[in-house]
Amino acid sequence: MKEKGDAELRSHIEEMAKMFEKMNFTPMQGRILSFLSCSGRSDKSFEEIVSFFQTSKSTVSNSLSYLISQKLVDYKTRTGKRKRYFFLTGNLPFVLARQHLETIGHFKELSYKTLTFNNPDQKEMNHLIHGWIRFANLFEKYLRDALKDYESDNH
């Protein structure tokens, strides 16, 4: 039974890691985020992470360094021990939202620039692009409002 549970856990971690990859994380970064979110404890040692994934220390170290630099993961030590224990911070929604806001801003900028290249007589195409911009503005507003609401609820 334990093996089945372990296999299910590993499958879930891989599935979740693929979702993180779509958010521009490397496979190992996604696996670490997934592992820390569903491994039964709020923190894991470096050795536990390396052992679980059966991968090189440098791969795990590089991924953890990046996740720490992005403030998605942090670590603590326990009294009298030198080991670091890694855990998730609450910053993932903010990091993802900021990425989306940057993408939306870039999308709008390029859409406006596209309009400058189009002939004003291309009414159908220009109308379509204006629709994209309206949608991007709405999406940006709702995302900013959601971030504000989330932040006020969690701080």
DOKOL-336288 format. One record per residue: x, z, y of N, C-alpha, C in turn. Coordinates in nm, 2 decimals, padded with zeros to 4 digits. Each point is the difference from the previous one (the first is absolute). Example, Ala and Ser with C-alpha at 12.3 -4.5 7.8 and 13.67 -1.06 7.14 Angstrom:
% residues 2
01.32:00.78:-00.57:-00.09:00.00:00.12:00.09:00.00:00.12
-00.04:-00.07:00.11:00.09:00.00:00.11:-00.08:00.08:00.11
% end
This chain:
% residues 155
00.08:00.00:-00.12:-00.08:00.00:00.12:00.09:00.00:00.13
00.10:00.08:-00.01:00.09:00.00:00.12:00.06:-00.14:00.03
00.04:-00.07:-00.11:00.05:-00.13:00.02:-00.10:-00.10:00.07
-00.12:00.02:-00.05:-00.11:-00.09:00.06:-00.01:00.04:00.15
00.00:00.12:00.04:-00.01:00.05:00.13:00.12:-00.05:00.08
00.12:00.00:-00.05:00.12:-00.04:00.06:-00.01:-00.15:00.02
-00.05:-00.08:-00.09:-00.01:-00.14:00.01:-00.11:-00.04:00.11
-00.10:00.08:00.00:-00.10:-00.03:00.10:00.05:00.04:00.14
00.08:00.10:00.01:00.06:00.04:00.13:00.10:-00.11:00.04
00.08:-00.04:-00.09:00.10:-00.11:00.04:-00.07:-00.13:00.04
-00.11:-00.03:-00.07:-00.08:-00.12:00.03:-00.06:00.01:00.14
-00.05:00.12:00.03:-00.06:00.02:00.13:00.11:00.00:00.11
00.11:00.06:-00.02:00.11:-00.01:00.10:00.04:-00.14:00.02
00.01:-00.08:-00.10:00.04:-00.14:00.02:-00.11:-00.08:00.08
-00.12:00.03:-00.04:-00.11:-00.07:00.08:00.00:00.04:00.14
00.02:00.13:00.03:00.00:00.05:00.14:00.13:-00.06:00.07
00.11:-00.01:-00.07:00.12:-00.05:00.06:-00.02:-00.14:00.04
-00.07:-00.08:-00.08:-00.03:-00.14:00.04:-00.08:-00.01:00.13
-00.09:00.09:00.01:-00.07:00.01:00.13:00.09:00.03:00.12
00.09:00.09:-00.02:00.10:00.03:00.10:00.09:-00.12:00.03
00.03:-00.07:-00.10:00.09:-00.12:00.02:-00.07:-00.10:00.09
-00.14:-00.01:-00.01:-00.07:-00.09:00.09:00.00:00.06:00.15
00.04:00.12:00.01:00.02:00.06:00.14:00.14:00.00:00.04
00.08:-00.09:-00.06:00.14:-00.02:00.03:00.10:00.11:-00.04
-00.03:00.08:-00.10:00.09:00.09:-00.06:00.07:-00.07:-00.11
00.12:00.04:-00.03:00.07:-00.05:-00.12:-00.07:00.06:-00.13
00.02:-00.07:-00.11:-00.06:00.06:-00.12:00.04:00.15:-00.03
00.12:00.03:00.02:00.04:00.14:-00.02:-00.06:00.10:00.10
00.00:-00.05:00.13:-00.07:00.09:00.10:-00.14:00.02:-00.04
-00.07:-00.10:-00.04:-00.14:00.01:-00.04:-00.02:00.09:-00.12
00.09:-00.01:-00.10:00.00:00.09:-00.11:00.02:00.14:00.03
00.09:00.03:00.09:00.03:00.14:00.04:-00.12:00.05:00.08
-00.06:-00.08:00.09:-00.12:00.05:00.07:-00.11:00.03:-00.10
-00.02:-00.09:-00.09:-00.10:00.02:-00.11:00.02:00.12:-00.08
00.13:00.01:-00.05:00.04:00.12:-00.08:-00.02:00.13:00.07
00.04:00.01:00.12:-00.02:00.12:00.07:-00.15:00.04:00.03
-00.08:-00.10:00.01:-00.14:00.02:00.03:-00.08:00.04:-00.13
00.05:-00.03:-00.12:-00.09:00.03:-00.11:00.08:00.06:-00.12
00.11:00.07:00.03:00.08:00.05:-00.11:-00.03:00.15:-00.04
-00.10:00.05:00.06:-00.04:00.14:-00.05:00.05:00.11:00.09
00.11:-00.02:00.07:00.06:00.10:00.09:00.02:-00.06:00.14
00.01:00.08:00.10:00.01:-00.06:00.13:00.14:-00.04:00.03
00.10:00.04:-00.08:00.14:-00.05:00.02:00.07:-00.02:-00.13
00.10:-00.09:00.01:00.08:-00.03:-00.11:00.15:-00.01:00.04
00.09:00.04:-00.10:00.14:00.00:00.03:00.05:-00.15:-00.01
00.11:-00.02:00.05:00.07:-00.13:-00.01:00.01:-00.04:-00.15
00.05:00.10:-00.08:00.02:-00.03:-00.14:-00.13:-00.03:-00.07
-00.11:00.07:00.04:-00.12:-00.03:-00.07:-00.05:-00.14:00.03
00.02:-00.05:00.12:-00.04:-00.14:00.04:00.09:-00.10:-00.07
00.13:00.02:-00.01:00.09:-00.09:-00.07:-00.04:00.00:-00.15
-00.02:00.11:-00.06:-00.03:00.01:-00.14:-00.14:-00.07:-00.03
-00.10:00.02:00.09:-00.13:-00.06:-00.03:00.01:-00.15:00.00
00.08:-00.05:00.09:00.00:-00.15:00.01:00.11:-00.06:-00.07
00.09:00.08:-00.06:00.12:-00.05:-00.08:00.07:-00.11:00.08
00.04:00.03:00.12:00.06:-00.10:00.09:00.13:00.06:00.06
00.07:-00.07:00.07:00.13:00.05:00.05:-00.03:00.10:00.12
00.10:00.09:00.01:-00.01:00.10:00.11:00.00:-00.07:00.14
00.08:-00.11:00.01:00.01:-00.06:00.13:-00.13:-00.07:00.04
-00.07:-00.06:-00.10:-00.13:-00.06:00.03:-00.10:00.11:00.05
00.00:00.11:-00.06:-00.09:00.11:00.04:00.04:00.05:00.13
00.13:00.02:00.02:00.06:00.06:00.12:-00.03:-00.09:00.12
00.02:-00.13:-00.01:-00.03:-00.10:00.10:-00.14:00.00:00.04
-00.09:00.00:-00.10:-00.14:00.00:00.03:-00.05:00.13:00.06
00.05:00.12:-00.04:-00.03:00.12:00.06:00.05:00.01:00.14
00.12:-00.05:00.03:00.05:00.00:00.13:-00.09:-00.08:00.10
-00.04:-00.12:-00.05:-00.09:-00.08:00.09:-00.14:00.08:00.02
-00.05:00.05:-00.10:-00.13:00.07:00.01:00.01:00.13:00.09
00.11:00.06:-00.01:00.03:00.12:00.09:00.01:-00.05:00.15
00.08:-00.12:00.02:00.02:-00.05:00.13:-00.14:-00.04:00.06
-00.09:-00.04:-00.08:-00.14:-00.04:00.05:-00.09:00.12:00.01
00.05:00.12:-00.04:-00.08:00.12:00.01:-00.12:00.00:-00.10
00.02:-00.07:-00.10:-00.10:-00.01:-00.11:00.02:00.11:-00.11
00.13:00.03:-00.01:00.04:00.10:-00.10:00.10:00.09:00.07
-00.01:00.13:-00.04:00.10:00.10:00.06:00.05:00.08:-00.12
00.08:00.09:00.02:00.06:00.08:-00.11:00.02:00.15:00.05
00.00:00.08:-00.10:00.03:00.14:00.02:00.10:00.05:-00.10
00.06:00.12:00.02:00.08:00.06:-00.10:-00.07:00.13:-00.04
00.03:00.05:-00.11:-00.05:00.13:-00.04:00.11:00.11:00.01
-00.04:00.12:00.03:00.10:00.10:00.03:00.10:00.02:-00.12
00.12:-00.01:00.04:00.11:00.02:-00.10:00.03:-00.12:-00.08
-00.06:-00.11:00.03:00.02:-00.13:-00.08:00.05:-00.11:00.09
00.08:-00.09:-00.05:00.05:-00.11:00.08:-00.09:-00.12:-00.01
-00.08:-00.01:-00.10:-00.08:-00.12:-00.02:-00.10:-00.02:00.11
-00.02:-00.13:00.03:-00.10:-00.03:00.10:-00.13:-00.04:-00.08
-00.11:00.04:00.05:-00.13:-00.03:-00.06:-00.08:-00.09:00.10
-00.04:-00.12:-00.04:-00.06:-00.10:00.08:-00.15:00.01:-00.01
-00.07:-00.02:00.12:-00.14:00.00:00.00:-00.05:-00.10:00.11
-00.13:-00.03:-00.02:-00.06:-00.09:00.10:-00.04:00.07:00.13
00.01:-00.06:00.11:-00.05:00.05:00.13:-00.14:-00.06:00.02
-00.06:00.04:00.10:-00.13:-00.06:00.03:00.00:-00.12:00.09
00.12:-00.07:00.01:00.01:-00.11:00.10:-00.03:-00.13:-00.05
-00.04:-00.02:-00.13:-00.02:-00.13:-00.05:-00.11:-00.08:00.07
-00.12:00.06:00.03:-00.10:-00.07:00.07:00.05:-00.05:00.14
00.08:00.08:00.07:00.05:-00.04:00.13:00.10:-00.11:-00.01
00.09:00.00:-00.10:00.10:-00.11:-00.02:-00.08:-00.13:-00.03
-00.09:00.01:-00.09:-00.08:-00.12:-00.04:-00.08:-00.06:00.12
-00.06:00.09:00.08:-00.08:-00.04:00.11:00.09:-00.06:00.11
00.12:00.06:00.02:00.09:-00.06:00.10:00.05:-00.14:-00.04
00.02:-00.02:-00.13:00.04:-00.13:-00.05:-00.11:-00.10:00.02
-00.12:00.04:-00.03:-00.12:-00.09:00.03:-00.01:-00.03:00.14
00.01:00.10:00.09:-00.01:-00.03:00.14:00.11:-00.09:00.05
00.12:00.01:-00.05:00.10:-00.09:00.04:-00.03:-00.15:-00.05
-00.05:-00.01:-00.12:-00.04:-00.13:-00.05:-00.11:-00.06:00.08
-00.10:00.08:00.03:-00.12:-00.05:00.08:00.05:-00.04:00.14
00.09:00.08:00.06:00.05:-00.04:00.13:00.08:-00.13:00.00
00.08:-00.02:-00.11:00.07:-00.13:-00.01:-00.09:-00.11:-00.03
-00.11:00.02:-00.08:-00.10:-00.10:-00.03:-00.07:-00.04:00.12
-00.04:00.09:00.09:-00.07:-00.03:00.12:00.09:-00.08:00.09
00.13:00.04:00.02:00.10:-00.07:00.08:00.01:-00.14:-00.04
00.02:-00.03:-00.13:00.01:-00.13:-00.05:-00.12:-00.08:00.01
-00.12:00.06:-00.01:-00.13:-00.07:00.01:-00.01:-00.05:00.15
00.03:00.09:00.09:-00.01:-00.04:00.14:00.10:-00.12:00.03
00.12:00.01:-00.06:00.09:-00.10:00.02:-00.05:-00.14:-00.06
-00.06:00.01:-00.11:-00.06:-00.11:-00.07:-00.10:-00.07:00.09
-00.08:00.08:00.07:-00.10:-00.06:00.10:00.07:-00.08:00.11
00.12:00.04:00.04:00.07:-00.08:00.10:00.05:-00.13:-00.05
00.02:-00.01:-00.13:00.04:-00.13:-00.05:-00.12:-00.10:-00.03
-00.11:00.06:-00.02:-00.12:-00.08:-00.03:-00.06:-00.07:00.12
-00.05:-00.11:-00.02:-00.07:-00.08:00.10:-00.13:00.07:00.03
-00.04:00.02:00.13:-00.13:00.07:00.03:-00.12:-00.08:-00.07
00.02:-00.12:-00.03:-00.11:-00.08:-00.06:-00.02:00.04:-00.15
00.10:00.07:-00.05:-00.02:00.04:-00.14:-00.08:00.13:-00.01
-00.13:-00.02:00.04:-00.09:00.11:00.02:-00.02:00.08:-00.13
-00.02:-00.07:-00.11:-00.03:00.07:-00.12:00.12:00.09:-00.05
00.12:-00.06:00.01:00.12:00.08:-00.04:00.02:00.12:00.10
-00.01:-00.03:00.13:00.02:00.10:00.10:-00.10:00.12:-00.02
-00.12:-00.04:-00.03:-00.11:00.10:-00.02:00.04:00.09:-00.12
00.05:-00.07:-00.11:00.04:00.08:-00.12:00.11:00.10:00.04
00.10:-00.05:00.07:00.11:00.09:00.03:-00.04:00.11:00.10
-00.09:-00.02:00.09:-00.06:00.10:00.08:-00.07:00.11:-00.09
-00.06:-00.05:-00.10:-00.07:00.09:-00.09:00.10:00.09:-00.07
00.11:-00.06:-00.04:00.11:00.08:-00.07:00.04:00.11:00.10
00.02:-00.03:00.12:00.05:00.09:00.10:-00.10:00.11:00.02
-00.13:-00.03:00.01:-00.11:00.10:00.02:00.00:00.09:-00.12
00.02:-00.05:-00.12:00.00:00.08:-00.12:00.12:00.09:00.00
00.12:-00.05:00.04:00.12:00.08:00.01:-00.01:00.11:00.10
-00.07:-00.03:00.11:-00.02:00.11:00.10:-00.09:00.11:-00.05
-00.10:-00.04:-00.07:-00.09:00.10:-00.06:00.07:00.08:-00.11
00.07:-00.07:-00.08:00.08:00.07:-00.11:00.10:00.10:00.06
00.07:-00.04:00.10:00.09:00.08:00.07:-00.06:00.12:00.06
-00.12:-00.01:00.07:-00.07:00.11:00.06:-00.04:00.10:-00.11
-00.06:-00.05:-00.11:-00.05:00.09:-00.10:00.12:00.07:-00.07
00.11:-00.07:-00.02:00.11:00.06:-00.06:00.06:00.11:00.09
00.01:-00.02:00.13:00.04:00.10:00.09:-00.09:00.12:00.00
-00.13:-00.03:00.00:-00.10:00.11:00.00:00.01:00.08:-00.13
00.02:-00.07:-00.11:00.01:00.07:-00.13:00.12:00.09:00.00
00.11:-00.05:00.05:00.13:00.08:00.01:-00.02:00.12:00.09
-00.07:-00.01:00.11:-00.03:00.11:00.09:-00.08:00.11:-00.08
-00.11:-00.05:-00.06:-00.09:00.09:-00.08:00.08:00.07:-00.11
00.08:-00.07:-00.07:00.08:00.05:-00.11:00.09:00.11:00.05
00.07:-00.04:00.11:00.10:00.09:00.06:-00.07:00.13:00.04
-00.11:-00.01:00.07:-00.07:00.12:00.05:-00.05:00.09:-00.11
-00.04:-00.06:-00.12:-00.05:00.07:-00.11:00.11:00.07:-00.08
00.13:-00.05:00.01:00.11:00.05:-00.08:00.10:00.07:00.08
-00.02:00.02:00.13:00.10:00.08:00.08:-00.06:00.10:00.08
% end
